[in-house]
Amino acid sequence: MGNSSTKIAPDQSMKCFTTSRGINLAIKSIEPCVTNPTPSDPASQAVEANSEKSKAIFFIHGVAGSSHVWESQLNYFTAQGYYAIALDLLGHGKSETPDKQSLYKFMHMSTDCVDVFDNYCKDFNTVVAHSYGTSLATFLARQRPSKIQKLVLMSGGAPVPLAPQTSVLSLPTPCLTLLKPVLTRFFQRSAFHKKNRNLPNKDVAFNVPVHVLRHTMKGQVWEEGDENFHRWLAQPTLLLHGEDDRLEPFAGTMEMHHILQKSEIYCIPHAGHMIMMEHPSMVNVLIEKFLNSDHVTSNQNISTDDTVTQKVSSSHTHVTKSQPNLRRNTIST
């Protein structure tokens, strides 16, 4: 597998990683740090790497994003004692941006993710992914079933094979360059709920060279990624979806929920496609609750108050997954 380089970007948490196919990816790798606010010891203390079992949480972004979309989650989960690893996919963020279509094929990019995982994985590993990244994550989970304990899939849609995206993205690169401002505005209007379109960091959600956008969309070829593939995923999976997502319909995520062996689903009101940026506090709490639970239930609607600082504590309609049947119960969490 790939070998990690020791070159450090100015961020100090960004590292250059060379994959098995010779591609240089930027990796944000942060060690766990638990803050103890007591008067006797107000300083942040690094968690000992060898204490009991080490925990890692991996983040995979979608097309046109980068590791920057996960800033809130990276800060939150390192404070909870996790090693946090977020990669910039080929052509994205600070990774290299070659102008060669074949390098962006799904199988090549999924192998990059396997290489990164093998280099950074710990005793207990969770993979969190968004949009196109959810396909890369499920591929990774099938490749490393004994090393990945849980999955979190956001705005990923239905368990269907991937096919190259055409339409306007099939235009020549010079045309796309002229259209990029229009594409950016369209994405921001479609990916964010109307109440969240003025987020100060919204630009990081769609920020790639046009040739990378074109190559990545055309490289989405994965015929094996159908229902049968996803039925074999054994990891408990948390599915998160924005109620007002205009890029991925909620029906697709519900279809994924019915196919998976063990899944829990939340539809978040007042959120679009970029839920981890729009409602970071709620997303963080839901993921933490999921990681700390020993069972998997399902829930279709919850409140999204970003002032939440504790576990979700209201009454919901849950669906306990028991393939092939679903049993509905109303419980308090």
LINLIN-V818476 format. One record per residue. N is the residue number from 0. RES is the residue in one letter. SS is DSSP state (hx for helix, st for strand, lp for the rest). PSI is psi as a letter, one per 20 degrees, with the letter a starting at -180 (999 if undefined). NEAR is the number of other C-alpha atoms within 12 Angstrom. Layout:
# LINLIN-V818476
N|RES|SS|PSI|NEAR ; N|RES|SS|PSI|NEAR
This chain:
# LINLIN-V818476
0|M|lp|a|20 ; 1|G|lp|r|24 ; 2|N|st|p|23 ; 3|S|st|p|27 ; 4|S|st|r|21 ; 5|T|st|j|16 ; 6|K|st|p|18 ; 7|I|st|p|18 ; 8|A|lp|r|19 ; 9|P|lp|h|12 ; 10|D|lp|h|16 ; 11|Q|lp|h|16 ; 12|S|lp|i|26 ; 13|M|st|p|30 ; 14|K|st|q|30 ; 15|C|st|p|34 ; 16|F|st|p|41 ; 17|T|st|o|28 ; 18|T|lp|r|33 ; 19|S|lp|i|23 ; 20|R|lp|j|22 ; 21|G|lp|j|21 ; 22|I|lp|p|32 ; 23|N|st|o|33 ; 24|L|st|q|40 ; 25|A|st|p|41 ; 26|I|st|p|46 ; 27|K|st|o|40 ; 28|S|st|o|38 ; 29|I|st|p|33 ; 30|E|lp|q|33 ; 31|P|lp|q|30 ; 32|C|st|o|24 ; 33|V|st|p|23 ; 34|T|st|p|21 ; 35|N|lp|o|17 ; 36|P|lp|j|12 ; 37|T|lp|q|9 ; 38|P|lp|h|8 ; 39|S|lp|h|7 ; 40|D|lp|n|11 ; 41|P|lp|i|11 ; 42|A|lp|q|13 ; 43|S|st|p|17 ; 44|Q|st|p|19 ; 45|A|st|p|21 ; 46|V|lp|p|24 ; 47|E|lp|p|17 ; 48|A|lp|h|19 ; 49|N|lp|j|12 ; 50|S|lp|p|13 ; 51|E|lp|c|12 ; 52|K|lp|p|17 ; 53|S|lp|q|25 ; 54|K|st|p|34 ; 55|A|st|q|38 ; 56|I|st|p|46 ; 57|F|st|q|51 ; 58|F|st|p|48 ; 59|I|st|o|51 ; 60|H|lp|r|43 ; 61|G|lp|a|46 ; 62|V|lp|p|45 ; 63|A|lp|i|40 ; 64|G|lp|b|43 ; 65|S|lp|a|36 ; 66|S|hx|i|44 ; 67|H|hx|h|38 ; 68|V|hx|i|40 ; 69|W|hx|j|41 ; 70|E|hx|g|29 ; 71|S|hx|g|27 ; 72|Q|hx|h|38 ; 73|L|hx|g|37 ; 74|N|hx|g|31 ; 75|Y|hx|g|31 ; 76|F|hx|h|37 ; 77|T|hx|h|32 ; 78|A|hx|i|26 ; 79|Q|lp|j|32 ; 80|G|lp|j|32 ; 81|Y|lp|q|36 ; 82|Y|st|p|40 ; 83|A|st|p|42 ; 84|I|st|o|46 ; 85|A|st|p|49 ; 86|L|st|q|50 ; 87|D|lp|o|44 ; 88|L|lp|r|49 ; 89|L|lp|p|52 ; 90|G|lp|i|37 ; 91|H|lp|q|40 ; 92|G|lp|c|35 ; 93|K|lp|j|31 ; 94|S|lp|r|32 ; 95|E|lp|q|27 ; 96|T|lp|m|27 ; 97|P|lp|q|23 ; 98|D|lp|m|19 ; 99|K|lp|o|19 ; 100|Q|hx|g|26 ; 101|S|hx|h|21 ; 102|L|hx|i|29 ; 103|Y|hx|j|34 ; 104|K|lp|q|28 ; 105|F|hx|g|38 ; 106|M|hx|h|26 ; 107|H|hx|g|28 ; 108|M|hx|h|43 ; 109|S|hx|h|36 ; 110|T|hx|h|31 ; 111|D|hx|g|40 ; 112|C|hx|h|49 ; 113|V|hx|g|35 ; 114|D|hx|g|31 ; 115|V|hx|g|41 ; 116|F|hx|g|41 ; 117|D|hx|h|29 ; 118|N|hx|h|24 ; 119|Y|hx|i|37 ; 120|C|lp|q|30 ; 121|K|lp|b|29 ; 122|D|lp|g|22 ; 123|F|st|p|26 ; 124|N|st|p|34 ; 125|T|st|p|46 ; 126|V|st|p|51 ; 127|V|st|p|51 ; 128|A|st|q|49 ; 129|H|st|p|43 ; 130|S|lp|c|41 ; 131|Y|hx|h|41 ; 132|G|hx|h|40 ; 133|T|hx|h|42 ; 134|S|hx|g|46 ; 135|L|hx|h|42 ; 136|A|hx|g|45 ; 137|T|hx|h|48 ; 138|F|hx|g|36 ; 139|L|hx|g|41 ; 140|A|hx|h|39 ; 141|R|hx|h|28 ; 142|Q|hx|h|23 ; 143|R|lp|l|26 ; 144|P|lp|h|24 ; 145|S|lp|i|19 ; 146|K|lp|i|27 ; 147|I|st|o|35 ; 148|Q|st|h|34 ; 149|K|st|q|43 ; 150|L|st|q|46 ; 151|V|st|o|47 ; 152|L|st|p|48 ; 153|M|st|p|52 ; 154|S|lp|k|46 ; 155|G|lp|h|45 ; 156|G|lp|a|35 ; 157|A|lp|q|32 ; 158|P|lp|m|35 ; 159|V|lp|q|27 ; 160|P|lp|q|22 ; 161|L|st|q|28 ; 162|A|lp|q|20 ; 163|P|lp|p|22 ; 164|Q|lp|p|20 ; 165|T|lp|d|17 ; 166|S|hx|c|12 ; 167|V|hx|h|20 ; 168|L|hx|i|26 ; 169|S|hx|i|22 ; 170|L|lp|q|22 ; 171|P|lp|q|18 ; 172|T|hx|g|21 ; 173|P|hx|h|15 ; 174|C|hx|g|18 ; 175|L|hx|h|25 ; 176|T|hx|g|22 ; 177|L|hx|h|15 ; 178|L|hx|i|19 ; 179|K|hx|g|26 ; 180|P|hx|h|19 ; 181|V|hx|g|16 ; 182|L|hx|h|24 ; 183|T|hx|g|27 ; 184|R|hx|g|19 ; 185|F|hx|g|17 ; 186|F|hx|g|29 ; 187|Q|hx|h|33 ; 188|R|hx|h|27 ; 189|S|hx|h|26 ; 190|A|hx|i|41 ; 191|F|lp|q|36 ; 192|H|lp|q|30 ; 193|K|hx|h|21 ; 194|K|hx|i|17 ; 195|N|hx|j|26 ; 196|R|lp|i|27 ; 197|N|lp|k|15 ; 198|L|lp|p|20 ; 199|P|lp|h|12 ; 200|N|lp|j|22 ; 201|K|hx|h|30 ; 202|D|hx|h|27 ; 203|V|hx|i|28 ; 204|A|hx|h|39 ; 205|F|lp|n|37 ; 206|N|lp|n|32 ; 207|V|lp|q|34 ; 208|P|lp|q|32 ; 209|V|hx|h|34 ; 210|H|hx|h|33 ; 211|V|hx|g|36 ; 212|L|hx|g|41 ; 213|R|hx|g|36 ; 214|H|hx|g|38 ; 215|T|hx|g|43 ; 216|M|hx|h|32 ; 217|K|hx|i|29 ; 218|G|lp|j|33 ; 219|Q|lp|m|35 ; 220|V|lp|o|28 ; 221|W|st|n|27 ; 222|E|lp|h|19 ; 223|E|lp|i|21 ; 224|G|lp|l|30 ; 225|D|lp|a|26 ; 226|E|hx|g|24 ; 227|N|hx|h|17 ; 228|F|hx|g|25 ; 229|H|hx|h|33 ; 230|R|hx|h|27 ; 231|W|lp|i|22 ; 232|L|lp|o|34 ; 233|A|lp|i|25 ; 234|Q|lp|p|34 ; 235|P|st|p|36 ; 236|T|st|p|46 ; 237|L|st|p|47 ; 238|L|st|p|46 ; 239|L|st|p|51 ; 240|H|st|p|50 ; 241|G|st|p|46 ; 242|E|lp|h|33 ; 243|D|lp|k|29 ; 244|D|lp|o|36 ; 245|R|lp|i|25 ; 246|L|lp|h|28 ; 247|E|lp|o|27 ; 248|P|lp|q|25 ; 249|F|hx|h|33 ; 250|A|hx|h|25 ; 251|G|hx|g|26 ; 252|T|hx|h|36 ; 253|M|hx|h|31 ; 254|E|hx|g|23 ; 255|M|hx|g|40 ; 256|H|hx|g|46 ; 257|H|hx|h|30 ; 258|I|hx|h|31 ; 259|L|lp|q|37 ; 260|Q|lp|g|29 ; 261|K|lp|o|36 ; 262|S|st|q|41 ; 263|E|st|p|45 ; 264|I|st|p|46 ; 265|Y|st|p|41 ; 266|C|st|o|38 ; 267|I|st|o|36 ; 268|P|lp|q|30 ; 269|H|lp|k|29 ; 270|A|lp|q|41 ; 271|G|lp|c|37 ; 272|H|lp|h|44 ; 273|M|lp|l|50 ; 274|I|hx|h|46 ; 275|M|hx|h|46 ; 276|M|hx|h|40 ; 277|E|hx|g|40 ; 278|H|lp|m|36 ; 279|P|hx|g|32 ; 280|S|hx|g|30 ; 281|M|hx|g|36 ; 282|V|hx|g|46 ; 283|N|hx|g|38 ; 284|V|hx|g|30 ; 285|L|hx|g|41 ; 286|I|hx|g|37 ; 287|E|hx|g|30 ; 288|K|hx|g|26 ; 289|F|hx|g|33 ; 290|L|hx|h|32 ; 291|N|hx|i|17 ; 292|S|lp|q|18 ; 293|D|lp|i|13 ; 294|H|lp|r|20 ; 295|V|lp|o|29 ; 296|T|lp|r|35 ; 297|S|lp|q|38 ; 298|N|st|p|36 ; 299|Q|lp|h|32 ; 300|N|st|p|26 ; 301|I|st|r|29 ; 302|S|lp|q|29 ; 303|T|lp|m|30 ; 304|D|lp|o|22 ; 305|D|lp|i|24 ; 306|T|lp|j|16 ; 307|V|lp|p|19 ; 308|T|lp|i|19 ; 309|Q|lp|r|18 ; 310|K|lp|q|23 ; 311|V|lp|p|29 ; 312|S|lp|l|18 ; 313|S|lp|r|18 ; 314|S|st|p|16 ; 315|H|st|r|23 ; 316|T|st|o|23 ; 317|H|st|q|26 ; 318|V|st|o|28 ; 319|T|st|p|27 ; 320|K|st|p|28 ; 321|S|st|n|21 ; 322|Q|lp|p|16 ; 323|P|lp|j|14 ; 324|N|st|q|13 ; 325|L|st|p|20 ; 326|R|st|p|15 ; 327|R|st|p|17 ; 328|N|st|q|17 ; 329|T|st|p|17 ; 330|I|st|r|16 ; 331|S|st|p|14 ; 332|T|lp|999|20
